[in-house]
Every structure is written in C-alpha cells, then in structure tokens.
C-alpha cells in the first residue's frame, strides 16, 4: 500500500509532520485534513522549512499566519513557525 499521508499530532494539535504524497497532492486531501483539525481545535501551530515555498503557500491559503523563524535544531535548516487561530 502506498503512503499518501503521513501526519502525527499531539493532543494540542501541533503538527509535527504533515505530508501528502506528491502523486496525491492537488486533490484537496491536505485542505480537508487541515479543516478537520480546525474543527477539533481553535488553535493550530506548525513549523515548516523556509525553503518549502509550496507548503508555506498552502498553509497561508488555509488561514495560517507567520509567527517567527528559527533554525531547526535537528537539521540546521531555517524554519518558519506558523499559527492558525479561529476567530
């Protein structure tokens, strides 16, 4: 069975890993999952690599805002912190 989604969430719904397999992208799967998470919690937070412009654009289109930047401790890659708060 091919993996089309890999996500692991903590109780506070901080996304540690959110990946839709490239062949499955563009079908609305990621948007549906984000919307599902939004229905569970009023606040979502995530970290995404700064060079991942497609993911950043996707999260912005889902209502996330940029909150800050840091260097990922594990990879030394620049990372962007993003947040969604239901208003």
Contact map, one row per residue, 1 for C-alpha under 8 A:
111000000000000000000000000000000000000000000000000000000000000000000000000000000000000
111100000000000000000000000000000000000000000000000000000000000000000000000000000000000
111111000000000000001000000000000000000000000000000000000000000000000000000000000000000
011111000000000000111111000000000000000000000000000000000000000000000000000000000000000
001111100000000001111000000000000000000000000000000000000000000000000000000000000000000
001111110000000011110000000000000000000000000000000000000000000000000000000000000000000
000011111000001111100000000000000000000000000000000000000000000000000000000000000000000
000001111100001111000000000000000000000000000000000000000000000000000000000000000000000
000000111111111110000000000000000000000000000000000000000000000000000000000000000000000
000000011111111100000000000000000000000000000000000000000000000000000000000000000000000
000000001111110000000000000000000000000000000000000000000000000000000000000000000000000
000000001111110000000000000000000000000010010000000000000000000000000000000000000000000
000000001111111000000000000000000000100010111000000000000000000000000000000000000000000
000000001111111100000000000000000000000000011100000000000000000000000000000000000000000
000000111100111111000000000000000000000000011110000000000000000000000000000000000000000
000000111100011111000000000000000000000000000110000000000000000000000000000000000000000
000001111000001111100000000000000000000000000000000000000000000000000000000000000000000
000011110000001111110000000000000000000000000000000000000000000000000000000000000000000
000111100000000011111000000000000000000000000000000000000000000000000000000000000000000
000111000000000001111101100011000000000000000000000000000000000000000000000000000000000
001110000000000000111111100000000000000000000000000000000000000000000000000000000000000
000100000000000000011111100000000000000000000000000000000000000000000000000000000000000
000100000000000000001111100000000000000000000000000000000000000000000000000000000000000
000100000000000000011111111010000000000000000000000000000000000000000000000000000000000
000000000000000000011111111111000000000000000000000000000000000000000000000000000000000
000000000000000000000001111110000000000000000000000000000000000000000000000000000000000
000000000000000000000001111110000000000000000000000000000000000000000000000000000000000
000000000000000000000000111111110000000000000000000000000000000000000000000000000000000
000000000000000000010001111111111000000000000000000000000000000000000000000000000000000
000000000000000000010000100111111100000000000000000000000000000000000000000000000000000
000000000000000000000000000111111110000000000000000000000000010000000000000000000000000
000000000000000000000000000111111111000000000000000000000000000000000000000000000000000
000000000000000000000000000011111111100000000000000000000000000000000000000000000000000
000000000000000000000000000001111111110000000000000000000000010000000000000000000000000
000000000000000000000000000000111111111000000000000000000000000000000000000000000000000
000000000000000000000000000000011111111100000000000000000000000000000000000000000000000
000000000000100000000000000000001111111110010000000000000000000000000000000000000000000
000000000000000000000000000000000111111111110000000000000000000000000000000000000000010
000000000000000000000000000000000011111111000000000000000000000000000000000000000000000
000000000000000000000000000000000001111111000000000000000000000000000000000000000000000
000000000001100000000000000000000000111111110000000000000000000000000000000000000000000
000000000000000000000000000000000000011111110000000000000000000000000000000000000001110
000000000000100000000000000000000000010011111000000000000000000000000000000000000011110
000000000001111000000000000000000000110011111100000000000000000000000000000000000011100
000000000000111000000000000000000000000000111110000000000000000000000000000000001111000
000000000000011100000000000000000000000000011111000000000000000000000000000000001110000
000000000000001100000000000000000000000000001111100000000000000000000000000000111100000
000000000000000000000000000000000000000000000111110100110000000000000000000000111100000
000000000000000000000000000000000000000000000011111100000000000000000000000011110000000
000000000000000000000000000000000000000000000001111110010000000000000000000011110000000
000000000000000000000000000000000000000000000000111110000000000000000000000001000000000
000000000000000000000000000000000000000000000001111111110000000000000000000000000000000
000000000000000000000000000000000000000000000000011111111000000000000000000000000000000
000000000000000000000000000000000000000000000000000111111100000000000000000000000000000
000000000000000000000000000000000000000000000001000111111110000000000000000000000000000
000000000000000000000000000000000000000000000001010111111111000000000000000000000000000
000000000000000000000000000000000000000000000000000011111111100000000000000000000000000
000000000000000000000000000000000000000000000000000001111111110000000000000000000000000
000000000000000000000000000000000000000000000000000000111111111110000000000000000000000
000000000000000000000000000000000000000000000000000000011111111110000000000000000000000
000000000000000000000000000000000000000000000000000000001111111100000000000000000000000
000000000000000000000000000000100100000000000000000000000111111100000000000000000000000
000000000000000000000000000000000000000000000000000000000011111110000000000000000001000
000000000000000000000000000000000000000000000000000000000011111111000000000000000111100
000000000000000000000000000000000000000000000000000000000011001111100000000000000111000
000000000000000000000000000000000000000000000000000000000000000111110000000000011110000
000000000000000000000000000000000000000000000000000000000000000011111000000000011110000
000000000000000000000000000000000000000000000000000000000000000001111100000000011100000
000000000000000000000000000000000000000000000000000000000000000000111110000001111000000
000000000000000000000000000000000000000000000000000000000000000000011111000001111000000
000000000000000000000000000000000000000000000000000000000000000000001111100111100000000
000000000000000000000000000000000000000000000000000000000000000000000111111111100000000
000000000000000000000000000000000000000000000000000000000000000000000011111110000000000
000000000000000000000000000000000000000000000000000000000000000000000001111100000000000
000000000000000000000000000000000000000000000000000000000000000000000001111110000000000
000000000000000000000000000000000000000000000000000000000000000000000011111111000000000
000000000000000000000000000000000000000000000000110000000000000000000011101111100000000
000000000000000000000000000000000000000000000000111000000000000000001111000111110000000
000000000000000000000000000000000000000000000011110000000000000000001111000011111000000
000000000000000000000000000000000000000000000011110000000000000001111100000001111100000
000000000000000000000000000000000000000000001111000000000000000001111100000000111110000
000000000000000000000000000000000000000000001111000000000000000111110000000000011111000
000000000000000000000000000000000000000000111100000000000000000111100000000000001111100
000000000000000000000000000000000000000001111000000000000000001110000000000000000111110
000000000000000000000000000000000000000001110000000000000000000100000000000000000011111
000000000000000000000000000000000000010001100000000000000000000000000000000000000001111
000000000000000000000000000000000000000000000000000000000000000000000000000000000000111
